[in-house]
Amino acid sequence: MKSDFERSEEPQKLSTNNQLVSKSHPLASLAQELIIRGFSRRTIKSYLSHNQRFLDFVQKSAREVDQQDIKNYLLVLKGQNYTNTSLNSVISALKFYYSQVLKRRLFFNVVRPKREKHLPQVLSKEQVKSILAAAANLKHQLILSLLYGSGLRVSEVVVLKISDLDLENKYIFVRGAKGNKDRYTLLSQKSIDLAEKYLADLPAEQKYLFSSTESRGHLQIRTAQKIFEHACQKVGIKTDVSCHSLRHSFATHLLESGVSIRYIQKLLGHQSIKTTEIYTAVARDFWQNLKSPLD
């Protein structure tokens, strides 16, 4: 079920100049603080949605909420099979509002659940090649090649601007990625070849590399995900993979080829090296070069 925030799209959404359309909304102060602190548009939407769902659940004003209400809500979400990672996202959203904005001490006895540590799902190089070959057209091939060849998140690919690609120097400028951080990453020769053909047919006024067919904006994330899913279906890949698996495969294959994990961290835009180190657990060449002390 959608929250009030999601249902009442027009009066509550953020405008293009990052101002709340409706300043009378109960969570206007939260949105204002998130904007001032420079949170990404995606995080702002997530924090507002989590807080609105919580208020819908407790049927109280934010000033009336107590710690037990928060614990009751988290227990219900856990019963709905929320992962610990998802619960932590909810806690972060609620804690920011009640601790940072309303200055209420409700979380001193709310302990975060331990994050699950699942290994990333990695595709082989042969599988990646077959997926790219199965893409329906040039545009789809370019999207998939950037997900894998540059290690981009799907949310980063869809908002790429034509000006973000430097075909001559073989790099991509990734703007306002996760954590609202900019970075540079690789641009493969395969992607360059595809991009040169693709760009030749684009209208001169187009800003985004992949525009939406329904508006002047960029391609939607779900559309890119469907492109990947259809390609996987064509080649018979039935394992539980997603667009993000191409990013995981990018990192793993670089590690297997001997690239420093520090360089991979920078290309992926990871804040902590610990996040990147998970790929050592799935890099096959890494394990093949190790020997048990018994041997």
C-alpha positions in Angstrom: 0.0 0.0 0.0 1.4 3.5 -0.9 2.0 6.0 1.9 0.2 9.3 2.0 3.4 10.9 0.8 3.4 8.7 -2.3 -0.4 9.0 -2.9 -0.4 12.8 -2.6 2.2 13.3 -5.3 1.4 16.8 -6.4 1.4 18.8 -3.1 4.3 16.9 -1.5 6.8 16.3 -4.3 10.0 18.3 -4.6 10.0 20.9 -7.4 12.9 21.3 -9.8 14.3 24.1 -7.7 14.4 21.8 -4.7 11.6 23.5 -2.8 8.6 21.8 -1.2 5.5 22.6 -3.3 3.5 22.4 -0.1 5.1 23.9 3.0 2.1 22.9 5.1 2.9 19.2 4.8 3.7 17.6 8.2 7.1 16.5 7.1 8.1 19.9 5.5 10.7 20.6 8.2 12.3 17.2 7.5 12.5 17.9 3.7 13.9 21.3 4.3 16.7 20.0 6.6 17.5 17.2 4.1 17.8 19.8 1.2 19.9 22.2 3.3 22.3 19.4 4.2 22.7 18.4 0.5 21.1 15.0 0.6 20.4 13.4 -2.8 16.9 13.6 -4.3 16.6 9.9 -4.0 17.5 9.9 -0.2 15.1 12.8 0.4 12.3 10.8 -1.2 13.2 7.7 0.8 13.4 9.5 4.1 10.1 11.2 3.6 8.4 8.0 2.5 9.7 6.0 5.5 8.6 8.7 8.0 5.2 9.0 6.4 4.6 5.3 6.6 5.6 5.3 10.2 3.1 8.1 11.0 0.4 6.3 9.1 1.1 3.3 11.3 1.1 5.0 14.7 -1.7 7.4 13.9 -0.1 10.1 16.0 1.7 13.4 15.4 5.5 13.3 15.4 5.5 15.2 18.7 3.4 12.5 20.3 5.5 9.5 19.1 7.3 7.6 21.8 10.1 5.0 21.8 7.7 2.0 22.1 5.9 3.2 18.9 9.2 2.9 17.1 9.9 -0.5 18.4 6.4 -1.7 17.6 6.8 -0.5 14.1 10.1 -2.2 13.6 8.7 -5.4 14.9 5.8 -5.3 12.4 8.3 -4.7 9.6 10.4 -7.6 10.7 7.2 -9.7 10.6 6.7 -8.6 7.0 10.1 -10.2 6.2 12.1 -6.9 6.0 15.8 -7.7 5.9 18.1 -6.3 8.5 19.5 -4.0 5.8 16.0 -2.6 5.0 15.3 -2.2 8.7 18.5 -0.2 9.1 17.4 2.1 6.3 14.1 2.7 8.1 15.9 3.4 11.4 18.2 5.9 9.7 15.3 7.8 8.2 13.3 7.9 11.5 16.4 8.7 13.6 17.3 11.7 11.3 13.9 13.2 11.7 13.4 12.7 15.4 16.9 13.2 16.6 18.3 15.8 14.1 15.2 17.8 13.2 12.8 17.4 16.2 15.7 17.0 18.8 13.9 14.2 20.5 15.9 11.4 22.3 13.9 8.4 21.2 16.7 6.2 19.9 19.1 5.8 22.9 17.7 2.3 23.5 17.0 1.3 19.8 19.7 -1.1 18.7 20.3 -1.6 15.0 20.1 -5.2 13.7 23.3 -6.6 12.3 23.6 -6.2 8.5 23.5 -9.4 6.5 26.7 -10.2 4.6 25.6 -11.9 1.4 28.2 -12.5 -1.3 27.6 -10.7 -4.6 26.2 -12.6 -7.5 28.9 -12.5 -10.2 28.5 -13.5 -13.9 31.3 -15.1 -15.9 32.9 -13.2 -18.7 31.3 -15.6 -21.2 27.8 -14.9 -19.7 28.4 -11.1 -19.9 29.3 -11.4 -23.5 26.2 -13.4 -24.3 24.0 -10.9 -22.5 25.5 -8.0 -24.4 25.1 -9.9 -27.7 21.4 -10.6 -26.9 20.5 -7.0 -26.4 17.7 -6.0 -28.8 19.3 -2.9 -30.3 22.3 -0.5 -30.2 20.8 1.6 -27.4 20.3 -1.5 -25.2 23.8 -2.8 -26.0 25.3 0.5 -24.9 23.3 0.6 -21.6 24.5 -2.9 -20.7 28.1 -2.3 -21.8 28.2 0.7 -19.5 26.8 -1.2 -16.6 29.5 -3.8 -17.0 32.4 -2.1 -18.7 32.4 1.0 -16.4 31.0 -0.6 -13.3 28.1 1.8 -13.1 25.0 1.5 -10.9 21.8 1.4 -13.0 20.7 4.7 -11.2 23.9 6.2 -12.6 23.6 4.9 -16.1 20.1 6.3 -16.7 21.0 9.9 -15.7 24.2 10.1 -17.7 24.5 13.2 -19.9 26.2 13.1 -23.3 28.7 15.6 -21.9 29.7 13.1 -19.2 31.4 10.9 -21.7 34.9 11.7 -22.8 35.4 9.3 -25.8 38.9 10.6 -26.6 40.3 10.1 -23.1 38.2 7.0 -22.3 36.5 8.0 -19.1 33.1 8.8 -17.7 32.3 11.6 -15.2 29.7 10.2 -12.8 27.8 13.1 -11.2 26.1 13.1 -7.8 26.4 9.3 -7.3 25.5 7.5 -4.1 26.3 9.7 -1.2 26.0 12.7 -3.6 29.7 12.1 -4.6 31.2 12.7 -8.1 33.8 10.3 -9.5 35.5 9.3 -12.7 35.5 5.7 -14.1 36.6 3.8 -17.1 35.1 3.9 -20.5 35.8 0.7 -22.4 36.7 0.6 -26.1 33.6 -1.5 -26.7 31.4 1.2 -25.2 33.2 3.9 -27.2 32.5 2.0 -30.4 28.9 1.6 -29.5 28.6 5.2 -28.3 30.0 6.7 -31.6 27.4 4.9 -33.6 24.6 5.7 -31.1 25.4 9.4 -30.8 25.4 9.9 -34.6 21.7 9.5 -34.7 20.7 11.6 -31.6 19.1 15.0 -32.0 21.4 17.9 -31.4 19.3 19.2 -28.5 19.3 16.0 -26.5 20.9 16.4 -23.1 20.7 12.9 -21.5 22.5 10.0 -23.1 19.4 7.8 -22.7 16.2 9.9 -22.9 12.7 8.8 -22.0 10.3 8.1 -24.8 7.5 9.6 -22.7 9.2 12.9 -21.8 12.3 15.0 -22.2 13.8 13.5 -19.1 16.1 10.6 -18.7 15.4 6.9 -19.1 13.6 5.3 -16.1 15.5 2.8 -13.9 12.8 0.1 -14.4 13.2 0.4 -18.1 16.9 -0.3 -17.9 16.3 -3.2 -15.6 13.8 -4.8 -18.1 16.4 -4.5 -20.8 18.8 -6.6 -18.7 16.1 -9.1 -17.7 15.0 -9.6 -21.3 18.6 -10.2 -22.4 19.1 -12.7 -19.6 15.9 -14.6 -20.7 17.1 -14.8 -24.3 20.4 -16.5 -23.3 18.8 -18.7 -20.7 20.4 -17.2 -17.5 18.0 -18.2 -14.8 20.1 -17.4 -11.7 19.0 -14.6 -9.4 20.9 -11.8 -11.1 20.1 -8.1 -11.7 21.7 -5.1 -13.3 23.9 -4.7 -10.2 25.4 -8.1 -11.0 27.1 -6.5 -14.0 28.7 -4.0 -11.6 29.8 -6.8 -9.3 31.2 -8.7 -12.3 33.1 -5.6 -13.3 34.8 -5.4 -9.9 35.5 -9.1 -9.6 37.0 -9.4 -13.1 39.2 -6.4 -12.5 40.5 -8.0 -9.3 41.0 -11.3 -11.1 43.1 -9.5 -13.7 45.4 -8.1 -11.0 44.1 -4.6 -10.6 44.7 -3.1 -7.2 41.7 -3.2 -4.9 42.4 0.5 -4.1 41.9 1.4 -7.8 38.7 -0.7 -7.9 37.4 1.1 -4.8 37.9 4.5 -6.6 36.2 3.3 -9.8 33.2 2.0 -7.9 33.0 5.1 -5.7 33.1 3.1 -2.4 33.8 5.2 0.6 35.3 2.3 2.6 37.8 -0.2 1.3 35.9 -2.8 3.4 33.0 -2.6 1.0 35.3 -3.4 -1.9 37.1 -6.2 -0.2 34.0 -8.4 -0.5 35.1 -9.2 -4.0 38.1 -11.1 -2.8 35.6 -13.7 -1.6 34.3 -14.3 -5.1 37.3 -13.7 -7.3 38.1 -17.2 -8.6 41.7 -16.4 -9.7 42.3 -15.1 -6.2 41.5 -18.4 -4.7 43.3 -20.4 -7.3 46.5 -18.7 -6.4 46.2 -19.6 -2.8 47.4 -22.9 -1.3 46.3 -24.6 1.9 49.1 -25.0 4.5 48.3 -28.7 4.3 49.6 -28.7 0.7 
